[in-house]
Amino acid sequence: HAAPRHHRAQAADAAAGALCTPSARRRATHLSVATHLTTMTVAIFLAFASVAEIQVQVVRTARYKDGTTDLLKEMPPLKMEKMDKPCDEHKCPSLQIDHSKTYQTVVGFGGAFTEAAAINWRLLSQHDQEEVIRRYFASPEEGGLGYTLGRVPINSCDFSPASYNFDNVTGDMDLKNFDMSVKHDVDVGMVPMIKAAQDMISKRGAKLMLYASPWSPPAWMKLPVDGKKGMTISASPNGLDPAMQRPWAKYYSKFISAYKAQGIDMWGVTVQNEPEAAVGWEACLWTPQYTAEFVKNHLGPVLHEEQPGVKIIGFDHNKDHVLQWAKVLYADANAKKYFDGIGVHWYGGLNTHNLNQTHEIAPDKFILATEACNCGGVVFKTPKVDRWWSRAESLALDILEDLKFWAVGWTDWNLILSPSGGPNHLKNMCDANIIADPSQTMKLGTLIMQASYYFMGHFSRYILPGSVQISVKNMVETHIPPLTADDVKNGQALVFESCAGSAVQAWTISEGGDLSVVGTDTARESDGYHHGGMCADQALDSAIPKVQVWACFHSGQQIWKVKSVDGGKQLVNDWTGQCLTAVETSGTAVGLDPGVTVVAGQYKDCIDGGDPSQTFVLANYDGGGYPDNFPVRTSSGLCLQPQITRVPHFDSVGFKAPDGSTRLVTMNTGDGDLKFDIYDASLGAGIKDVTLPAHSIQTYVWSGTADEAAAAVPAHAPDTSATNAAAAAAPTLMRGGQSASTLLARQFAEPGAAAGLDATSNSDSLVKLALAVLTLAVPAAMLVGKYVLSRGCSPHSLYEAPANGAPHSCAEADYTELGDAVYELRKAVQEVEKVHGRE
C-alpha cells in the first residue's frame, strides 16, 4: 500500500490482464511470491534494525581552529548498538544515561519583551518583523527555536529610553488612575510583539507562558533618599514605603488585568527584579524578610483572590545569594504557601551548589532562570570570532548547569537589540541573540544572528516543555579542572580572591619590572605565549582605574617597582607613579554584575607609609618564592589573580521528551577534542568513541525506552528469530532442498493457494527465484529500511492502516519515495525471472 497511486494502478491493470492464461498465472504467482518475499525482507530488516541498531540524530554547533563554524548543523546519524556498561572509572570516559532516575519537569525557554526589544522590532520591515517572530517562536520544524516562555517588565526598566509607570498620581491608594489600556506598552510595540509571538506559538498547539517583573514602583510609593523620591533610586535596606504595600500589591493585579484585556494572559510574576541592587536605573531594594512579609500579607492574598493561578516567584537575582533568600522566604509557612518558586540570574556565577541546596530546602518549589546576557556592548563575529564564540559558550554553559541543577526553564534577556546594544537610558549596553540593523551599518544584513542564538537552539529546540530530566553519569570530566596559565587571556581584570595556591595566583617579576603570571610565556593557549607572558597592566583606556593582564610588551604601564613599607611591600607603577590597590567594589569593575561585590585590583595614588589596601606580602607562607614564584597577598589572606570564572570544560544533561525519546546535550569549552562512549542503561546499548570537537555543543536524539525495548527485543538478548529463520533458510535454498520450498510455501500460504501454486512440484523454480530475489532484495530492502528509520517512521505503520483516520507517522512524501523503491524491486524481480529463463 506504500506504492504511489499511479504505480498501484499500473500493477492492478497488468495483473487483471496477466491472469487470463495458465502460464501467465504461474508467472504472476512467481511475481507475487517474490514481491511478498521483498516485503518480508523489509519487515525483517526494520524489526531488527529498530532494536539492534537505533539511529541517533546528531546536531552540532562548533568553532574550529581555522575560524570556520558549524551552526545547528545536522551531522551524519550515529548508530546505537548493544554494548556492555562502561566501567565507572576515569579511564573509561563515558556518559551513562539512566531513565529510572528522574528530576524536574521543564516549563520552557524564552526571552524578554523589553521596551528596547520592541523598539528595535518596530524599526524592521514587516518581513523582518515576521522573521524575528518565526526564528524565536516557530517550531523547530519551521526553523524556529520553539520558545514558549517570555518575560515582560512592569513599568520601565534600564532597557527603556526613559522612566514610566501606569499610575503617576501621588497618593492614589485605590489606583483609580491606573492606565488599564497600558497605552505605553501598546504604542512602543511591546503588546503587538507579544501578541505576534502568541499567535505563532498557538499555531503549533502550544501557549506562551509570560511572567512579569517590576524594576520599581512609581516614585510616590517609595521611601525618600536624601529627601527625594524616584524610580531610579532606592532607600536601603528597603525601598518600598511600608504604608504602600497593599496599593503596590494591587498594582500587580491591575497590570495583569490590563494585559488580559489586551488578550495576553500572565503565567506568573516575580516580586522584584534584582532586589539587592540599586545601581542607577530603575530599582527597589528589598531584604528577604521584608519580601516574605509583603508576600504573606499583601501580594499573596491579593493575587490569590483576584488573579487565581498566577504564580509568584521570589528573589529574581543572582545565584550567589539564592540559598540565603530561599531559607528566609520559605521559613514562614504562611509566606511559603504563596511562593511557587524562585527566580535566578546568571551574573554571579554558576553556583550550582546553591541551586542544589535551594531545591533541597523546598523540593515542591521550582527554580526558574529569569535573566542572563553579556554586557559591555555587542561583539560581532568579525573580527573577534573567539570572543564572539566565548560569550555564547558562557551563556550555554549557564543553561546546561541550571538545567542540571533543577531549573525548570531559562529566560534570555532582551530578545533583540541594536548594533550598539540598546537603547538603554543609562548606556548599559548589552548583547542579544538577534541584532536588528535595518540600515545595515555593520554590513552583516538587517538581522544579525549571534552565536548565542545557535547555542540556545541546542536546548530550546530539543528539550521541549514537559520533558523530564534523567540521570546522566559523567565519567568524561569527573571534576572541574583547576585554573592554569592557559586560562589567562588579554583584558582579564585583576581581583583578590581567597589564597588557594592556584596556578594563576603565582607571579614572577623580572629585573626590568615585568610583573607576570608564572608559566604564561610557555602556555600555548595563553595570549602571552612566546610573548613574555601575561603582565599586570594599567588599563589606561578604561573609565575604571582597573589593573588587568595583557601580553607583555615590557614598557610603560606594565613596569612595576617594589617599595618596602611597614608590614610588606607596595607595587608602584613606574609610568604613572600610582600603586596597586585592593578595592572592594561592584562587580562592574571586573566585568561582572553590578549586584556582585568583589575586591578588585585597581590603581590609586600611593599612600605614604603604606595602607592595608596597598600593602602586600610578596612571598609564600614559608617566606620564599620571591622573585620567581610568589603570591601577591593581602593581610586578610586574599591573593591577586586574573578574574577567571572557574567552570567545567565539559558537561552534559539529559532529558526524556514527552514523546518518550531521549535528548542529550553535551558541551566542550576546552581547546582539545574529546572522545567518549554514550551508554543508555535502559536499552543496554550505546555508541562507542563519540567525538566532541573543541569549543562545541552537540545534541543527540534517539527513540527507545526500557518498556519499548522489553516489549520488542531486549537489547541484552535480542530476539533474532526472524533473522535466524532467514539465515537457516539460505543454505537450504542453495541446496535446493524440499524444506526450503515448504518454508516459503508456508510463509506465502494465502497467495500461493489463490494462484494454485504447488510448492513441492515447483521447488526448483521457486528456490532459484527466491535465492536470486534475496540476493538483490536484501541490500535494497536495507536501504529502504534505513531511509524509513532515519525519518523517525514507525516500521509498523508501513504495514498497518492508520487507526481512526489518524495520520501516518511518516509524511506522504516519504511514502511516495518508499513506494518508488518497492516498485523498483518489483521490476528487479521480473529481470531475475528473465535471467533464469522462467516465465
C-alpha positions in Angstrom: 0.0 0.0 0.0 3.0 2.2 0.2 3.5 2.4 -3.6 2.5 5.6 -5.4 -1.1 5.6 -6.8 0.0 5.5 -10.4 2.2 2.5 -9.8 -0.6 0.7 -7.9 -2.9 1.4 -10.8 -0.4 0.0 -13.4 0.2 -3.1 -11.3 -3.6 -3.7 -11.0 -4.2 -3.4 -14.7 -1.3 -5.7 -15.5 -2.5 -8.3 -13.0 -6.0 -8.2 -14.5 -4.7 -9.0 -18.0 -2.0 -11.3 -16.9 -4.2 -13.8 -15.2 -6.1 -14.7 -18.4 -3.7 -17.6 -19.2 -2.4 -20.5 -17.1 1.2 -19.6 -17.9 0.6 -16.1 -17.0 -1.0 -17.1 -13.8 2.2 -19.1 -12.9 4.3 -16.0 -13.8 2.0 -13.8 -11.6 2.4 -16.3 -8.8 6.2 -16.1 -9.0 5.9 -12.3 -9.0 3.5 -12.4 -6.1 5.8 -14.7 -4.1 8.9 -12.5 -4.9 7.0 -9.3 -4.0 5.9 -10.7 -0.7 9.4 -12.0 -0.1 10.7 -8.5 -0.7 8.1 -7.1 1.7 9.1 -9.7 4.3 12.8 -8.8 3.9 12.0 -5.1 4.5 10.0 -6.1 7.6 12.8 -8.3 8.9 15.3 -5.5 8.5 13.1 -2.9 10.1 12.2 -5.2 13.0 15.9 -6.0 13.6 17.3 -2.5 13.0 14.7 -0.8 15.3 16.2 -2.7 18.2 19.7 -3.8 17.4 20.7 -0.5 15.6 19.0 2.6 16.9 19.5 5.7 14.8 20.8 8.7 16.8 20.3 12.2 15.4 23.3 14.5 16.0 23.2 18.3 15.8 26.4 20.3 16.2 27.4 23.9 16.7 31.2 24.3 16.7 34.1 26.7 16.2 37.2 25.3 14.5 40.8 26.4 14.7 40.6 28.0 11.3 37.8 30.2 12.3 35.1 28.4 10.5 31.9 27.3 12.3 29.0 24.8 12.2 25.8 26.3 13.4 23.0 23.9 14.4 24.3 21.6 11.7 22.7 18.2 11.2 25.5 15.7 11.3 25.5 12.1 9.9 23.4 10.0 12.3 25.2 7.6 14.7 24.1 4.1 15.5 23.4 2.9 19.0 24.1 -0.8 19.3 24.2 -3.4 22.1 27.2 -2.9 24.4 28.3 -3.6 27.9 28.1 -0.9 30.6 31.3 1.1 30.6 33.4 0.9 33.8 33.0 3.6 36.4 36.5 4.9 36.2 38.1 7.9 34.6 40.0 5.5 32.3 36.6 4.7 30.7 35.3 8.1 29.6 31.6 7.8 29.1 28.1 9.3 29.7 25.8 6.8 31.3 22.1 7.5 30.9 19.7 6.1 33.5 16.0 6.6 32.8 15.0 5.3 36.2 16.3 8.4 38.0 14.2 11.4 37.2 14.3 15.0 38.3 12.4 18.2 37.4 9.9 18.8 34.5 10.7 21.5 32.0 8.5 24.6 31.5 10.3 26.0 28.6 12.7 28.6 27.2 12.3 32.2 26.0 13.4 35.8 26.3 12.2 39.2 27.5 9.9 41.5 25.6 11.5 44.7 26.9 10.8 48.2 25.5 14.2 48.2 23.8 13.4 44.9 22.1 10.0 46.2 20.9 11.6 49.5 19.6 14.1 47.5 17.6 11.5 45.1 16.3 9.3 48.0 15.2 12.2 49.6 13.2 12.4 46.5 11.0 10.5 45.9 7.8 7.3 43.8 8.0 9.1 40.8 6.6 11.9 41.1 9.1 9.5 41.5 12.0 7.8 38.3 10.9 11.2 36.7 10.6 12.2 37.6 14.1 9.0 36.1 15.5 9.5 32.9 13.3 13.1 32.4 14.3 12.2 32.6 18.0 8.7 31.2 18.4 8.1 28.9 15.4 8.5 25.2 15.9 12.0 23.7 15.1 10.4 22.1 12.0 9.6 25.6 10.8 13.1 26.8 11.6 12.4 28.4 15.0 13.8 28.0 18.4 10.5 26.8 19.8 10.3 29.4 22.5 7.3 29.1 24.9 8.5 31.3 27.8 8.5 35.1 28.0 9.2 37.9 30.5 7.9 41.5 30.4 8.7 44.4 32.7 6.1 46.0 34.9 6.8 49.7 34.3 10.1 50.9 32.8 13.5 49.2 33.2 17.0 50.0 32.2 16.2 48.9 28.7 13.7 51.8 28.3 14.6 55.2 26.8 13.1 56.8 29.9 11.3 56.0 33.1 7.5 55.5 33.1 4.7 53.8 35.0 0.9 53.3 34.7 -0.2 55.4 37.7 1.8 58.5 38.4 -0.8 60.2 40.6 0.7 60.7 44.1 -1.5 59.3 46.8 -3.8 57.3 44.5 -4.1 54.5 47.1 -7.0 52.9 45.2 -5.2 53.1 41.8 -8.2 54.8 40.2 -5.8 56.4 37.7 -4.1 53.2 36.7 -4.0 53.2 32.9 -5.9 50.0 32.1 -5.2 50.4 28.4 -1.4 50.1 29.1 -1.1 52.6 26.3 2.6 53.0 26.6 3.3 49.3 26.1 0.9 49.2 23.2 2.3 52.3 21.5 6.0 51.2 21.7 5.2 47.8 20.3 5.6 45.6 23.4 2.0 44.4 23.3 1.9 43.9 19.5 5.2 41.9 19.7 3.9 39.7 22.5 0.7 39.0 20.5 2.6 38.1 17.4 4.6 35.6 19.5 1.4 34.2 21.0 -0.1 33.7 17.5 3.0 31.9 16.2 3.1 29.6 19.3 -0.7 28.9 19.2 -0.3 27.7 15.6 1.6 24.7 16.8 -0.8 24.0 19.7 1.3 25.5 22.4 0.9 28.5 24.7 3.1 31.4 25.6 3.9 31.4 29.3 4.5 35.0 30.1 5.6 36.4 33.5 6.0 40.0 34.6 8.7 41.6 36.7 8.8 45.1 38.3 12.0 47.1 38.5 10.5 49.9 40.6 7.1 51.0 41.9 6.0 54.6 41.0 8.2 57.0 42.8 5.3 58.1 45.1 5.1 54.6 46.6 8.8 54.6 47.7 10.7 55.9 50.7 12.8 59.0 50.0 16.6 59.1 49.6 18.1 62.4 50.8 14.6 63.9 50.7 13.9 62.8 47.1 11.8 60.0 45.6 12.5 58.5 42.2 12.2 55.3 40.3 15.9 55.1 39.7 16.9 55.5 43.4 16.1 53.4 46.4 16.3 53.7 50.1 18.2 51.0 51.9 17.6 48.3 53.1 14.1 48.5 51.7 12.8 50.9 49.1 9.0 50.4 49.3 7.2 52.6 51.8 5.6 50.1 54.3 2.3 52.1 54.0 2.2 51.3 50.3 2.4 47.6 50.5 -1.3 47.0 49.7 -1.5 49.5 46.9 1.6 48.1 45.4 0.2 44.5 45.6 -3.0 45.8 43.9 -0.8 47.4 41.2 0.4 43.9 40.1 -3.2 42.7 39.9 -4.2 45.8 37.8 -1.3 45.2 35.4 -2.3 41.5 35.0 -5.9 42.5 34.3 -4.8 45.3 31.8 -2.7 42.8 29.8 -5.5 40.3 29.9 -7.8 42.9 28.4 -5.3 43.0 25.5 -5.6 39.3 25.0 -2.4 38.4 26.9 -2.5 36.1 30.0 0.1 36.2 32.7 1.5 32.9 33.9 3.3 34.5 36.8 5.1 37.5 38.4 8.4 37.9 40.2 8.2 40.1 43.3 11.1 42.3 42.3 13.9 42.3 39.7 17.3 42.2 41.4 16.2 43.2 45.0 19.8 43.5 46.1 20.9 46.1 43.5 20.4 49.8 43.1 22.9 51.0 40.6 21.4 53.9 38.7 18.5 52.5 36.8 15.0 51.6 38.0 15.4 49.8 41.3 13.9 49.0 44.6 15.8 47.3 47.4 14.3 44.5 49.5 15.5 42.3 52.2 14.3 38.7 52.1 12.5 39.3 55.4 10.5 42.3 54.0 9.8 40.3 50.8 8.4 37.4 52.8 6.2 39.7 54.9 4.9 41.5 51.8 4.0 38.3 50.0 2.4 36.8 53.1 0.3 39.8 54.0 -0.3 41.5 50.7 0.8 40.2 47.3 -0.1 36.6 48.1 -3.7 37.2 49.3 -4.4 39.8 46.6 -3.3 37.6 43.7 -4.9 34.5 45.2 -8.2 36.3 45.3 -8.1 38.5 42.1 -5.7 36.5 39.8 -6.1 32.9 40.8 -3.5 30.6 39.2 -0.9 33.3 38.6 2.4 32.1 40.0 4.5 34.1 42.5 8.3 33.9 42.0 10.7 35.1 44.7 14.2 36.6 44.7 14.9 37.1 40.9 18.5 37.8 41.4 22.0 36.2 41.3 22.6 32.6 42.3 25.4 33.5 44.7 22.7 34.6 47.3 19.8 32.4 46.3 20.2 30.0 49.2 20.2 32.8 51.8 17.0 34.1 50.3 15.3 30.7 50.0 15.9 30.0 53.7 14.1 33.2 54.7 11.3 33.1 52.0 10.4 29.5 52.9 10.9 29.8 56.7 7.4 31.0 57.4 4.8 28.5 56.3 2.2 31.3 55.8 4.6 33.1 53.3 5.9 29.9 51.8 2.4 28.8 50.7 2.2 31.7 48.3 5.5 31.2 46.6 5.5 28.9 43.7 9.3 29.1 43.2 12.4 31.2 43.0 13.9 33.1 40.1 17.7 33.4 39.5 20.0 35.5 37.3 23.3 34.3 35.9 25.5 37.3 36.7 27.0 36.0 39.9 28.4 32.7 38.5 27.2 29.2 38.2 26.8 28.5 41.9 25.3 25.0 41.3 25.8 24.0 44.9 23.4 26.9 45.9 20.8 25.7 43.4 21.0 22.2 44.7 20.6 23.2 48.3 17.8 25.6 47.4 15.9 22.7 45.9 16.6 20.5 48.9 15.1 23.2 51.2 11.8 23.1 49.3 11.6 20.3 46.7 8.0 21.3 45.9 9.1 24.8 44.7 10.6 25.3 41.3 13.7 27.2 40.3 13.5 29.3 37.1 16.4 31.1 35.4 14.9 34.5 34.7 17.6 36.6 33.2 21.0 36.4 31.5 23.0 38.3 28.9 26.5 39.5 28.0 27.0 43.2 28.6 29.7 45.7 27.6 28.2 46.3 24.2 27.8 43.9 21.2 30.6 41.6 20.0 30.3 40.6 16.3 31.7 37.5 14.6 34.1 39.7 12.6 36.9 40.3 13.5 36.7 38.7 17.0 35.3 35.3 16.4 36.9 33.8 19.5 35.3 36.4 21.8 32.0 36.2 19.8 32.1 32.5 20.5 33.2 32.6 24.1 30.2 34.8 25.0 27.8 32.2 23.6 29.7 29.4 25.3 29.3 31.1 28.7 25.6 31.5 28.3 25.1 27.9 27.1 27.1 26.5 30.0 24.9 28.5 32.3 21.8 27.0 30.7 23.2 23.5 30.9 24.2 23.8 34.6 21.0 25.5 35.6 19.0 22.6 34.0 21.3 20.0 35.6 20.6 21.6 39.0 16.8 21.8 39.0 15.9 24.8 36.8 12.6 24.2 35.0 13.4 26.8 32.3 15.7 29.5 31.2 14.9 33.1 30.1 17.3 35.2 28.0 17.3 39.0 28.5 16.4 41.3 25.5 15.0 39.4 22.5 16.5 41.9 20.1 18.8 44.9 20.4 20.5 47.4 18.1 24.2 47.1 16.9 25.2 49.3 19.8 23.3 47.1 22.3 20.5 49.4 23.2 18.5 51.5 23.7 19.3 51.8 27.4 18.8 55.1 29.2 21.9 54.5 31.3 24.1 53.3 28.4 24.3 49.9 30.0 24.7 48.3 26.5 24.3 44.5 26.2 24.3 41.8 23.6 21.3 39.7 22.3 20.7 36.6 20.3 19.4 38.7 17.4 20.7 42.2 16.5 18.5 44.4 14.4 20.4 46.5 11.8 17.7 47.8 9.4 20.2 50.4 8.0 22.9 47.7 7.6 25.5 49.8 9.4 27.5 46.6 10.1 27.1 45.3 6.6 26.1 41.9 8.0 22.4 42.1 7.0 19.3 43.5 8.6 19.1 40.7 11.1 22.4 39.5 12.6 22.2 36.1 14.3 24.7 35.9 17.1 26.4 32.7 18.1 24.3 32.6 21.3 21.2 32.1 19.1 22.5 28.8 17.8 23.7 27.6 21.2 20.2 28.3 22.6 18.8 26.1 19.9 20.5 23.1 21.3 18.3 23.4 24.3 15.0 25.0 23.3 14.6 23.0 20.1 15.1 19.6 21.7 14.2 19.9 25.4 10.5 20.5 25.0 8.0 21.6 27.6 7.0 18.6 29.6 10.4 17.0 29.2 11.8 15.4 32.4 15.4 15.4 33.4 17.0 12.0 33.7 20.3 10.9 35.3 23.5 11.2 33.2 26.6 9.9 35.0 29.6 11.9 33.7 32.8 9.9 33.5 34.3 12.2 30.9 35.2 15.0 33.3 34.7 14.0 36.8 35.8 17.3 38.4 36.1 20.9 37.4 39.7 21.4 36.2 41.8 23.9 38.1 42.8 27.1 36.5 46.1 27.1 34.7 48.3 29.5 32.8 46.4 28.5 29.6 43.3 30.2 31.0 45.0 33.7 31.3 43.9 36.0 28.4 44.2 39.6 27.4 41.9 42.0 29.2 41.1 40.0 32.3 40.7 42.3 35.3 42.8 41.6 38.4 40.9 40.6 41.5 41.8 39.4 45.0 40.4 36.0 45.8 41.0 33.6 48.7 44.5 32.3 48.6 44.3 28.7 47.4 47.7 28.0 45.8 46.2 28.3 42.4 48.5 28.4 39.4 47.0 31.8 38.4 47.9 33.3 41.8 51.6 32.7 41.2 53.6 35.7 40.0 57.1 36.5 38.8 58.8 39.8 38.5 61.7 40.4 36.1 64.7 42.6 36.7 63.1 45.1 34.3 59.9 45.2 36.4 57.6 43.0 34.4 55.0 41.5 36.9 53.6 38.4 35.1 51.6 35.3 35.8 54.0 32.3 36.1 54.0 30.0 33.1 52.0 32.2 30.7 55.0 32.6 28.4 55.0 28.9 27.7 51.3 28.2 27.9 50.1 27.6 24.3 46.5 28.8 24.9 47.5 32.0 26.8 47.7 35.2 24.9 51.2 35.7 26.4 52.6 32.5 24.7 56.1 33.3 23.4 55.3 36.9 24.2 57.0 37.2 27.5 53.9 36.0 29.4 50.8 37.9 30.7 51.8 41.1 32.6 49.9 43.2 35.1 48.8 46.2 33.1 47.2 49.5 33.9 44.1 49.8 31.7 44.6 53.4 30.9 41.8 53.3 28.2 39.2 52.2 30.7 36.8 54.5 32.6 37.5 52.4 35.6 41.0 52.5 37.1 41.4 48.8 36.7 44.6 46.7 36.6 44.3 43.9 34.1 46.6 41.3 32.5 47.9 41.7 28.9 50.5 40.1 26.8 53.8 41.7 28.0 55.3 44.5 25.9 57.9 45.4 28.6 57.4 49.1 28.9 55.0 51.9 30.1 52.1 50.9 32.3 53.4 47.3 32.7 56.5 48.2 34.6 56.3 48.0 38.4 58.7 48.8 41.2 58.6 47.2 44.6 58.8 49.6 47.6 59.1 48.5 51.2 56.6 49.8 53.7 55.5 48.7 57.2 54.0 45.3 57.0 55.1 44.4 53.5 55.6 45.9 50.0 53.9 48.4 47.7 53.7 47.8 44.0 54.3 51.2 42.3 53.7 51.7 38.6 56.8 53.2 37.1 55.0 55.2 34.5 52.1 56.8 36.5 53.6 56.6 40.0 50.4 55.0 41.3 50.0 52.0 43.5 48.2 48.6 43.0 45.3 48.8 45.4 42.8 46.3 46.7 39.4 48.0 46.4 36.0 46.5 47.5 33.6 47.5 44.7 30.8 46.5 42.4 31.2 43.6 40.0 31.0 46.0 37.1 34.6 46.9 37.8 35.7 43.5 36.7 33.0 42.7 34.1 30.5 41.0 36.5 27.0 42.1 37.5 26.5 45.3 39.5 24.9 43.3 42.3 28.1 41.3 42.9 30.7 42.6 45.4 34.4 42.0 44.6 37.8 43.1 45.7 39.3 44.4 42.6 42.9 45.3 41.8 42.9 49.0 40.8 45.5 51.8 40.6 45.2 54.6 43.1 47.5 57.3 44.4 50.1 55.8 46.7 49.6 56.4 50.4 52.8 57.4 52.1 54.0 54.9 54.7 51.6 52.3 53.3 47.9 51.3 53.9 46.4 47.9 54.3 44.8 48.2 50.8 48.2 48.9 49.2 50.4 46.7 51.4 51.1 43.1 50.2 53.3 40.2 51.2 55.3 39.1 48.1 56.3 35.6 49.4 54.9 32.2 50.1 53.9 31.3 53.7 57.4 30.0 54.3 58.9 33.3 53.3 60.3 32.0 50.0 59.3 32.3 46.3 60.3 35.9 45.5 61.1 36.9 42.8 60.4 33.8 40.6 57.2 32.3 42.0 55.3 34.1 44.7 51.7 35.3 45.6 50.7 39.0 45.9 48.9 38.5 49.3 46.9 40.9 51.4 47.0 40.9 55.2 43.4 39.4 55.2 44.5 36.4 53.1 43.4 37.4 49.6 45.7 36.7 46.7 45.9 38.6 43.3 44.8 36.8 40.2 43.1 37.4 36.9 39.2 37.4 37.1 38.5 34.0 35.5 35.3 32.1 36.2 36.1 28.6 37.1 33.8 26.4 35.1 33.7 22.9 33.7 35.4 22.3 30.4 32.9 19.5 29.7 29.4 18.7 30.9 26.1 17.2 29.8 22.5 17.0 30.7 19.8 14.5 29.6 16.0 14.6 29.3 13.2 12.3 28.4 10.9 14.1 25.9 7.1 13.9 26.1 7.2 11.5 23.1 9.5 9.1 25.0 12.6 9.9 23.1 15.9 10.7 24.8 17.6 14.1 24.4 21.2 14.5 25.4 23.1 17.8 25.3 26.9 17.8 25.6 29.4 20.8 25.7 33.1 21.0 25.3 34.5 24.5 26.1 38.1 23.2 26.1 40.7 23.6 23.5 41.0 19.9 22.6 38.6 17.4 21.1 37.1 14.8 23.5 36.2 11.2 22.8 33.9 9.1 25.0 31.1 6.5 25.0 27.4 7.1 25.4 25.6 4.3 27.1 21.8 4.0 27.7 21.2 1.7 30.6 17.5 1.2 29.8 18.5 -0.3 26.4 21.7 -2.0 27.3 23.0 -0.2 24.2 25.2 2.7 23.3 27.7 4.3 21.0 31.5 3.9 21.3 34.1 6.6 20.7 31.8 9.6 20.1 33.9 12.7 19.2 33.0 16.1 20.6 35.2 18.8 19.0 36.8 21.6 21.0 34.6 24.6 21.6 31.4 22.8 20.5 28.0 21.8 21.7 26.2 18.7 20.4 22.6 17.5 20.9 21.8 13.8 20.5 18.2 12.4 20.0 17.2 8.8 19.9 14.0 6.8 20.5 13.8 3.8 22.7 12.8 3.2 26.3 13.1 0.3 28.7 9.5 -0.6 28.2 9.7 -0.5 24.4 12.9 -2.5 24.5 11.4 -5.1 26.7 8.2 -5.3 24.6 10.1 -5.7 21.4 13.5 -7.3 21.8 15.6 -6.8 24.9 18.9 -5.1 23.9 20.9 -7.5 26.1 19.3 -10.6 24.4 17.9 -9.6 21.1 15.1 -11.7 19.5 16.7 -12.9 16.3 14.1 -15.5 15.4 13.1 -13.8 12.1 16.7 -13.3 11.0 17.7 -16.7 12.2 15.0 -18.3 10.1 16.2 -16.4 7.0 19.8 -17.4 7.7 18.8 -21.0 8.2 16.8 -21.0 5.0 19.6 -19.6 2.9 21.9 -22.7 2.8 18.8 -24.9 2.3 17.7 -22.8 -0.6 21.1 -23.1 -2.2 21.0 -26.9 -1.8 17.5 -26.8 -3.4 16.1 -28.9 -0.6 12.4 -29.7 0.0 12.4 -27.8 3.3 13.1 -24.5 1.6 10.1 -24.7 -0.7 7.9 -25.9 2.1 9.1 -23.0 4.3 8.4 -20.5 1.5 5.0 -22.1 0.7 4.1 -21.9 4.4 5.2 -18.2 4.5 3.1 -17.4 1.5 0.2 -19.8 2.0 -2.6 -17.5 1.0 -1.2 -16.0 -2.2 0.2 -19.4 -3.2 -3.2 -21.1 -2.7 -5.0 -18.4 -4.6 -2.8 -18.8 -7.6 -2.9 -22.6 -7.5 0.8 -22.9 -6.6 2.0 -26.4 -5.7 5.1 -25.7 -3.7 6.5 -29.1 -3.8 6.2 -29.6 -7.6 7.7 -26.2 -8.3 10.6 -26.3 -5.9 13.4 -25.9 -8.4 11.9 -22.9 -10.0 10.8 -21.4 -6.7 14.1 -22.0 -4.9 16.3 -20.4 -7.7 13.9 -17.5 -8.0 13.8 -16.9 -4.2 17.6 -17.1 -3.9 18.0 -14.6 -6.7 15.4 -12.3 -5.2 17.1 -12.5 -1.8 20.4 -11.6 -3.4 19.1 -8.4 -4.9 16.3 -7.6 -2.4 18.2 -7.8 0.9 20.6 -4.9 0.1 17.8 -2.8 -1.4 15.5 -3.5 1.5 18.2 -2.5 3.9 18.5 0.8 2.2 14.7 1.3 2.2 14.6 0.4 5.9 17.4 2.8 6.8 15.6 5.5 4.9 12.4 4.9 6.9 14.2 4.8 10.3 16.2 7.9 9.5 13.0 9.8 9.3 11.6 8.6 12.6 8.9 6.5 10.9 7.3 3.6 12.7 8.1 0.3 10.9 4.6 -1.0 11.8 3.0 2.0 10.0 4.3 0.6 6.7 2.1 -2.5 7.0 -0.9 -1.2 9.0 -3.6 1.2 8.1 -3.7 4.2 10.4 -6.4 3.9 13.1 -9.4 6.2 13.2 -8.1 8.2 10.2 -5.1 9.4 12.1 -2.1 10.5 10.0 0.7 8.1 9.4 3.9 8.6 11.3 5.7 9.4 8.0 4.9 12.2 5.7 3.1 11.4 2.4 6.3 12.3 0.5 8.2 9.7 2.5 5.7 7.0 1.5 5.9 8.1 -2.2 9.7 7.6 -2.2 9.4 4.3 -0.4 6.7 3.2 -2.9 9.1 4.1 -5.7 11.8 1.9 -4.1 9.4 -1.1 -3.8 8.3 -0.6 -7.4 11.9 -0.8 -8.5 12.3 -4.0 -6.5 9.3 -5.5 -8.4 11.0 -4.6 -11.7 14.1 -6.3 -10.4 12.1 -9.5 -9.8 11.0 -9.5 -13.4 14.6 -9.2 -14.5 15.5 -12.1 -12.3 12.9 -14.2 -14.0 14.3 -13.4 -17.4 17.8 -14.3 -16.3 16.7 -17.7 -15.0 14.6 -18.4 -18.1 11.4 -18.6 -16.2 8.0 -17.3 -17.4 
